[in-house]
Amino acid sequence: MATRRIAILGSHLDPESPTRMLAVSLSGCSSSSSGSEHERQQRLCDATKEIPPNDCVFCLIIRGESPSLKLYEDDMCLCFLDKNPLCHGHSLIIPKSHFDSLEVTPPHVIASMCSKVPLISRAIMNATGCESFNLLVNNGVPAGQVIFHTHIHIIPRKACDCLWTSESFRRRRLKFDQEAFQLADRVREQFLKISGDSDKGQEPSLS
């Protein structure tokens, strides 16, 4: 299944071009926020700003140098039909600035993309006659990411479409044992560490 998913998503790329990790870069970073929050976001953009890679297929689409069927566009993001869809109506939301993965994409860019999901997904479901949808992010090579430009998949679904074989797997209930509590403690410790590295003045709520 993993090999099939990588092959399908990898078909976005020009078969003549090898898949490779792209440097983090972005162009035209902006925000409608004002004051200190705007300055903080701008510093985050400036800290990672480079020239976008010329062979990024999504950057080519953004610049109008590669064909696509656009569904939605604003100043921050773009949505278009997947060129090799898993199902009818499979679409992608991408930021107009280049970031190679979700964790290096500024929060205000992610927020802008996600805020469009209700509108875009409803339009796709109505147009395809679907009842629901999957929202999917393949972040990193082991997770199946092959195009290193942040993107969100909207995959419309119908009952009994058998799209994911994993849906038939029997799930095991979480055991509230020592291993589970240790895992939760380690994750909470990472929240504090990450928060301290990025903003020592604020701590996330662990309640």
Contacts in CASP RR format, 6 or more apart in sequence:
PFRMAT RR
TARGET T0000
AUTHOR 0000-0000-0000
METHOD contacts of the structure
MODEL  1
MATRRIAILGSHLDPESPTRMLAVSLSGCSSSSSGSEHERQQRLCDATKE
IPPNDCVFCLIIRGESPSLKLYEDDMCLCFLDKNPLCHGHSLIIPKSHFD
SLEVTPPHVIASMCSKVPLISRAIMNATGCESFNLLVNNGVPAGQVIFHT
HIHIIPRKACDCLWTSESFRRRRLKFDQEAFQLADRVREQFLKISGDSDK
GQEPSLS
1 164 0 8 1.000
1 165 0 8 1.000
1 166 0 8 1.000
2 144 0 8 1.000
5 138 0 8 1.000
5 144 0 8 1.000
6 144 0 8 1.000
6 146 0 8 1.000
8 84 0 8 1.000
8 86 0 8 1.000
9 84 0 8 1.000
9 138 0 8 1.000
9 144 0 8 1.000
9 145 0 8 1.000
9 146 0 8 1.000
9 147 0 8 1.000
10 19 0 8 1.000
10 84 0 8 1.000
10 146 0 8 1.000
10 147 0 8 1.000
11 83 0 8 1.000
11 84 0 8 1.000
12 57 0 8 1.000
12 58 0 8 1.000
12 82 0 8 1.000
12 83 0 8 1.000
12 84 0 8 1.000
12 146 0 8 1.000
12 147 0 8 1.000
13 19 0 8 1.000
13 57 0 8 1.000
13 146 0 8 1.000
13 147 0 8 1.000
14 55 0 8 1.000
14 57 0 8 1.000
17 55 0 8 1.000
19 146 0 8 1.000
20 148 0 8 1.000
21 100 0 8 1.000
21 148 0 8 1.000
22 53 0 8 1.000
22 56 0 8 1.000
22 98 0 8 1.000
22 100 0 8 1.000
22 148 0 8 1.000
22 149 0 8 1.000
23 50 0 8 1.000
23 53 0 8 1.000
23 100 0 8 1.000
24 48 0 8 1.000
24 50 0 8 1.000
24 98 0 8 1.000
24 99 0 8 1.000
24 100 0 8 1.000
24 101 0 8 1.000
24 104 0 8 1.000
25 48 0 8 1.000
25 49 0 8 1.000
25 50 0 8 1.000
25 51 0 8 1.000
25 52 0 8 1.000
25 53 0 8 1.000
25 98 0 8 1.000
25 99 0 8 1.000
25 100 0 8 1.000
26 45 0 8 1.000
26 48 0 8 1.000
26 49 0 8 1.000
26 50 0 8 1.000
26 52 0 8 1.000
26 97 0 8 1.000
26 98 0 8 1.000
26 99 0 8 1.000
27 49 0 8 1.000
27 51 0 8 1.000
27 52 0 8 1.000
27 97 0 8 1.000
27 98 0 8 1.000
28 45 0 8 1.000
28 96 0 8 1.000
28 97 0 8 1.000
29 41 0 8 1.000
29 42 0 8 1.000
29 45 0 8 1.000
29 46 0 8 1.000
29 49 0 8 1.000
29 97 0 8 1.000
29 106 0 8 1.000
30 75 0 8 1.000
31 37 0 8 1.000
31 38 0 8 1.000
31 41 0 8 1.000
31 42 0 8 1.000
31 108 0 8 1.000
33 41 0 8 1.000
33 108 0 8 1.000
41 106 0 8 1.000
41 108 0 8 1.000
44 106 0 8 1.000
45 97 0 8 1.000
45 106 0 8 1.000
48 99 0 8 1.000
48 104 0 8 1.000
52 59 0 8 1.000
52 98 0 8 1.000
53 59 0 8 1.000
53 98 0 8 1.000
56 98 0 8 1.000
56 147 0 8 1.000
56 148 0 8 1.000
56 149 0 8 1.000
57 66 0 8 1.000
57 147 0 8 1.000
57 149 0 8 1.000
58 94 0 8 1.000
58 98 0 8 1.000
58 147 0 8 1.000
58 149 0 8 1.000
58 151 0 8 1.000
59 98 0 8 1.000
59 149 0 8 1.000
60 66 0 8 1.000
61 67 0 8 1.000
61 68 0 8 1.000
61 78 0 8 1.000
61 80 0 8 1.000
61 94 0 8 1.000
62 78 0 8 1.000
62 94 0 8 1.000
62 96 0 8 1.000
68 80 0 8 1.000
68 81 0 8 1.000
68 83 0 8 1.000
69 80 0 8 1.000
69 81 0 8 1.000
70 78 0 8 1.000
70 79 0 8 1.000
70 80 0 8 1.000
71 79 0 8 1.000
71 80 0 8 1.000
71 81 0 8 1.000
71 91 0 8 1.000
71 120 0 8 1.000
71 123 0 8 1.000
71 124 0 8 1.000
72 78 0 8 1.000
72 79 0 8 1.000
72 93 0 8 1.000
72 116 0 8 1.000
72 119 0 8 1.000
72 120 0 8 1.000
72 123 0 8 1.000
73 79 0 8 1.000
74 112 0 8 1.000
74 116 0 8 1.000
75 96 0 8 1.000
76 95 0 8 1.000
76 96 0 8 1.000
76 109 0 8 1.000
76 112 0 8 1.000
76 113 0 8 1.000
77 93 0 8 1.000
77 94 0 8 1.000
77 95 0 8 1.000
77 96 0 8 1.000
77 109 0 8 1.000
77 112 0 8 1.000
77 113 0 8 1.000
77 116 0 8 1.000
78 93 0 8 1.000
78 94 0 8 1.000
78 96 0 8 1.000
79 91 0 8 1.000
79 92 0 8 1.000
79 93 0 8 1.000
79 94 0 8 1.000
79 116 0 8 1.000
79 120 0 8 1.000
79 154 0 8 1.000
80 91 0 8 1.000
80 92 0 8 1.000
81 89 0 8 1.000
81 90 0 8 1.000
81 91 0 8 1.000
81 92 0 8 1.000
82 89 0 8 1.000
82 90 0 8 1.000
82 91 0 8 1.000
82 92 0 8 1.000
82 153 0 8 1.000
86 155 0 8 1.000
86 163 0 8 1.000
87 155 0 8 1.000
87 156 0 8 1.000
87 157 0 8 1.000
87 161 0 8 1.000
87 163 0 8 1.000
88 128 0 8 1.000
88 156 0 8 1.000
89 124 0 8 1.000
89 127 0 8 1.000
89 128 0 8 1.000
89 156 0 8 1.000
90 153 0 8 1.000
90 154 0 8 1.000
90 155 0 8 1.000
90 156 0 8 1.000
91 120 0 8 1.000
91 124 0 8 1.000
91 153 0 8 1.000
91 154 0 8 1.000
92 151 0 8 1.000
92 152 0 8 1.000
92 153 0 8 1.000
92 154 0 8 1.000
93 113 0 8 1.000
93 116 0 8 1.000
93 117 0 8 1.000
93 120 0 8 1.000
93 151 0 8 1.000
93 152 0 8 1.000
93 154 0 8 1.000
94 113 0 8 1.000
94 149 0 8 1.000
94 150 0 8 1.000
94 151 0 8 1.000
94 152 0 8 1.000
95 105 0 8 1.000
95 109 0 8 1.000
95 112 0 8 1.000
95 113 0 8 1.000
95 150 0 8 1.000
97 109 0 8 1.000
98 149 0 8 1.000
99 105 0 8 1.000
99 106 0 8 1.000
99 109 0 8 1.000
99 149 0 8 1.000
99 150 0 8 1.000
100 148 0 8 1.000
100 149 0 8 1.000
100 150 0 8 1.000
101 139 0 8 1.000
101 140 0 8 1.000
101 145 0 8 1.000
101 148 0 8 1.000
101 150 0 8 1.000
102 110 0 8 1.000
102 137 0 8 1.000
102 139 0 8 1.000
102 150 0 8 1.000
103 139 0 8 1.000
105 150 0 8 1.000
109 150 0 8 1.000
110 150 0 8 1.000
113 152 0 8 1.000
114 152 0 8 1.000
117 135 0 8 1.000
117 152 0 8 1.000
117 154 0 8 1.000
120 154 0 8 1.000
121 133 0 8 1.000
121 135 0 8 1.000
121 154 0 8 1.000
121 156 0 8 1.000
124 130 0 8 1.000
124 133 0 8 1.000
124 154 0 8 1.000
124 156 0 8 1.000
125 131 0 8 1.000
125 132 0 8 1.000
125 133 0 8 1.000
125 156 0 8 1.000
128 156 0 8 1.000
129 156 0 8 1.000
129 158 0 8 1.000
130 156 0 8 1.000
130 157 0 8 1.000
130 158 0 8 1.000
131 157 0 8 1.000
131 158 0 8 1.000
131 159 0 8 1.000
132 156 0 8 1.000
132 157 0 8 1.000
133 154 0 8 1.000
133 155 0 8 1.000
133 156 0 8 1.000
133 157 0 8 1.000
134 153 0 8 1.000
134 154 0 8 1.000
134 155 0 8 1.000
134 157 0 8 1.000
134 164 0 8 1.000
135 152 0 8 1.000
135 153 0 8 1.000
135 154 0 8 1.000
135 155 0 8 1.000
136 152 0 8 1.000
136 153 0 8 1.000
136 155 0 8 1.000
137 151 0 8 1.000
137 152 0 8 1.000
137 153 0 8 1.000
138 144 0 8 1.000
138 145 0 8 1.000
138 146 0 8 1.000
138 153 0 8 1.000
139 145 0 8 1.000
155 163 0 8 1.000
157 163 0 8 1.000
174 180 0 8 1.000
188 206 0 8 1.000
191 204 0 8 1.000
191 206 0 8 1.000
192 203 0 8 1.000
192 204 0 8 1.000
195 202 0 8 1.000
195 203 0 8 1.000
195 204 0 8 1.000
196 203 0 8 1.000
END
